[in-house]
């Protein structure tokens, strides 16, 4: 028998964005029963910009919290939930040669300060840059990052001189009039980067699943995975390995916690990852 799902019919969710993320969050949240509200003239760039003019204070969750609370004040509305998100991009810690995207979404309930968080990490990103040196292959770079469907940012020396470049004529003009060394960077704002918007959509689906899952202990929404326990036994000798053995699910509202099997139902680790079989 399937688990009961939380129902948000009649509740209002305010989406804190200036970069079109309502396109990603509205469909799954509407599917839960929410009425969606968005803001006009809400500046999220003051909490940090990917191009570096405004430094983000704290981590991704800190930024999402700041956006959610500022949006709530800015709206002046009585809303049930505020939805905010934040992204980060850079070399992967696991595979440094590959760029990785990290996305975080926060659903905040102002009435009792309940926070529900969903995260996503993926290699599905066009995050990249190109320094226009004499031997730089501009055409290959533009093809690789999906220009002009994906926008560019241009730096002229130390200054960001253009954002949201989405046509070849504007790009050529900006390069021609540059006065110093030129660096081109992918514009990672969601409304100008279809690849990133796709990742935000997947994140929004994860947040909707998390919201719709009630706690077995108190029935509040947001029950889900918050950690893991290592120790999956080796299939050859039974020794505990560093592989994940179980998932830890918990509730932010009441603190209820339980261990659950891995999502893939795997019960043993490969001997190649065993400290005894493969020391």
C-alpha positions in Angstrom: 0.0 0.0 0.0 1.4 3.4 -0.9 2.1 6.0 1.7 -0.3 8.9 2.2 0.7 12.2 0.7 0.4 15.7 2.1 -2.2 17.8 0.5 -1.7 21.6 0.0 -4.9 22.5 -1.6 -5.8 26.1 -1.0 -2.3 27.0 0.3 -0.2 29.7 -1.3 3.4 29.2 -2.3 5.4 32.4 -3.0 8.4 31.8 -5.4 11.3 34.1 -4.7 13.1 34.6 -8.1 14.0 37.2 -10.6 15.4 34.7 -13.1 12.3 32.8 -14.2 12.5 29.8 -11.9 8.8 29.8 -11.5 8.8 28.0 -14.8 10.5 25.1 -13.0 8.8 25.2 -9.6 5.2 26.0 -10.5 4.2 22.8 -12.3 5.2 20.3 -9.5 3.9 22.6 -6.7 0.6 23.2 -8.5 0.3 19.4 -8.7 0.4 19.3 -4.9 -2.5 21.8 -4.7 -0.6 25.0 -4.2 -1.7 28.3 -5.6 1.5 30.0 -7.0 2.4 33.6 -6.5 5.5 35.3 -7.9 7.1 38.7 -7.2 7.6 41.7 -9.4 10.8 43.8 -9.0 12.4 41.4 -6.4 16.2 41.7 -6.6 17.9 38.4 -5.8 21.2 39.5 -7.2 21.9 41.4 -3.9 22.4 38.0 -2.3 25.2 37.1 -4.7 26.0 36.9 -8.4 27.7 34.2 -10.4 29.8 36.8 -12.1 31.2 38.0 -8.9 30.1 41.6 -8.5 28.2 40.7 -5.4 29.8 38.1 -3.2 27.5 35.5 -1.7 27.5 35.5 2.1 27.5 32.1 3.7 26.7 28.8 2.0 23.9 27.9 -0.5 21.4 27.4 2.3 22.2 30.7 3.9 21.6 32.4 0.6 18.3 30.6 0.0 17.1 31.5 3.5 18.0 35.2 2.9 16.1 35.2 -0.4 13.0 33.5 1.2 12.8 35.9 4.1 13.4 39.0 2.0 10.7 37.8 -0.5 8.2 37.4 2.3 8.8 40.9 3.6 8.9 42.4 0.0 5.6 40.7 -0.9 3.6 42.0 2.0 1.3 39.0 1.5 0.0 36.4 3.8 1.4 33.2 2.3 1.7 29.7 3.6 5.1 28.9 2.1 8.0 30.7 0.4 10.2 28.8 -2.1 13.8 29.9 -2.8 16.8 28.3 -4.5 20.5 28.7 -5.0 23.1 27.2 -7.3 26.8 26.7 -7.4 29.2 25.6 -10.1 32.8 24.5 -10.3 35.2 21.6 -10.7 33.9 18.3 -9.3 35.7 17.1 -6.2 35.3 13.5 -7.4 36.3 14.1 -11.1 38.2 17.5 -11.1 38.4 17.6 -14.9 34.6 17.8 -15.1 32.4 20.7 -14.1 29.6 20.0 -11.6 26.4 21.8 -10.8 24.9 21.9 -7.3 21.4 23.1 -6.7 19.5 23.7 -3.5 15.8 24.5 -3.0 14.2 25.7 0.3 10.5 25.6 1.2 10.0 27.8 4.2 6.8 28.0 6.3 6.8 31.4 8.0 4.1 30.6 10.5 6.4 28.2 12.4 9.7 28.6 10.7 9.7 25.1 9.3 12.3 24.5 6.6 12.3 21.7 4.0 15.3 21.4 1.8 16.0 19.5 -1.4 19.4 19.3 -3.1 20.8 18.0 -6.4 24.3 17.5 -7.8 25.0 16.7 -11.4 27.5 16.9 -14.2 24.8 18.2 -16.5 26.1 21.7 -16.9 27.8 23.8 -19.6 29.7 25.8 -17.0 32.9 26.9 -18.8 35.1 29.9 -19.8 37.4 30.8 -22.6 40.3 33.3 -22.6 40.6 34.9 -26.0 44.3 34.2 -26.6 45.6 34.1 -30.2 45.3 30.2 -30.2 41.9 30.1 -28.7 39.2 28.2 -30.7 36.2 30.5 -30.3 33.9 28.6 -32.6 34.5 25.3 -30.9 33.9 26.9 -27.5 30.6 28.4 -28.6 29.4 25.1 -30.0 30.4 23.3 -26.9 28.5 25.6 -24.5 25.4 25.8 -26.7 25.6 29.5 -27.8 23.4 31.4 -28.6 20.7 29.4 -26.9 22.9 29.7 -23.8 24.0 33.2 -23.0 27.5 34.5 -22.3 29.1 36.9 -20.0 32.2 38.9 -21.1 35.0 40.3 -19.1 37.3 43.0 -20.5 40.3 42.8 -18.2 39.0 42.7 -14.6 35.6 44.2 -15.5 32.4 42.5 -16.4 31.3 44.6 -19.5 28.4 42.5 -20.8 26.0 39.9 -19.7 23.2 38.0 -21.4 25.0 38.0 -24.8 22.8 35.8 -27.0 23.7 36.6 -30.6 26.9 36.5 -32.7 26.7 40.1 -33.8 26.7 41.5 -30.3 29.4 39.1 -29.3 31.7 40.1 -32.2 31.0 43.8 -31.4 31.9 43.4 -27.8 35.1 41.6 -28.6 36.2 44.1 -31.2 35.7 47.1 -28.8 37.5 45.4 -25.9 40.4 47.4 -24.4 42.1 44.6 -22.5 42.2 40.8 -22.4 38.9 39.1 -23.0 37.4 36.2 -21.1 34.0 34.7 -22.1 32.0 32.9 -19.4 28.7 31.0 -19.6 25.9 33.0 -18.1 24.6 30.6 -15.4 21.4 32.5 -14.6 18.5 30.0 -15.1 16.4 32.0 -17.5 19.5 32.4 -19.8 20.8 28.8 -19.5 18.4 26.1 -20.6 20.7 23.3 -19.3 20.6 24.8 -15.8 16.9 25.4 -16.0 16.5 21.7 -16.7 18.5 20.9 -13.6 16.3 23.3 -11.6 13.2 21.5 -12.9 14.5 18.2 -11.6 15.3 19.9 -8.3 11.8 21.2 -8.1 10.4 17.7 -8.7 12.5 16.5 -5.7 11.3 19.3 -3.5 7.7 18.5 -4.4 8.2 14.8 -3.5 9.8 15.9 -0.2 7.0 18.3 0.6 4.4 15.6 -0.2 5.9 13.1 2.2 4.5 13.3 5.7 6.4 12.3 8.8 5.4 8.9 10.3 5.7 10.5 13.7 3.9 13.8 13.5 2.4 13.9 10.0 4.1 17.2 9.2 5.3 17.5 5.6 9.0 17.1 4.5 10.0 13.7 5.7 13.0 12.5 3.7 16.6 11.5 3.5 18.9 13.7 5.6 22.0 11.5 5.7 23.5 8.0 5.2 25.2 5.3 7.3 28.3 3.6 5.9 29.2 -0.1 6.4 27.8 -2.0 3.4 29.3 -5.5 3.9 31.6 -7.0 1.3 29.9 -9.7 -0.7 33.0 -12.0 -0.4 34.0 -11.8 3.3 31.3 -9.7 5.0 33.6 -7.0 6.2 32.0 -3.5 6.5 33.1 -1.2 3.7 32.9 2.6 3.3 29.9 2.1 0.9 26.5 3.4 2.1 24.6 0.7 4.0 21.5 2.6 4.8 19.8 5.9 4.3 18.8 8.1 7.3 15.4 9.7 7.0 14.2 12.4 9.5 11.7 15.1 10.2 12.7 18.7 10.7 9.5 19.4 12.6 9.6 16.8 15.4 13.0 15.1 15.0 11.6 11.7 14.3 14.3 9.6 12.6 14.6 6.1 11.1 17.0 4.1 8.9 15.9 2.8 5.5 17.5 0.5 2.9 19.5 2.0 0.1 17.3 3.3 -2.7 18.8 0.7 -5.1 18.3 -2.1 -2.6 21.9 -3.2 -2.9 22.9 -5.4 0.1 26.6 -6.0 -0.5 29.6 -4.1 -1.8 32.1 -5.3 -4.5 35.2 -7.0 -3.0 37.3 -4.4 -4.9 36.1 -1.8 -2.3 36.8 -4.0 0.7 39.7 -3.2 3.0 40.3 -6.9 3.6 39.9 -8.3 0.1 41.6 -5.4 -1.6 43.8 -3.8 1.1 
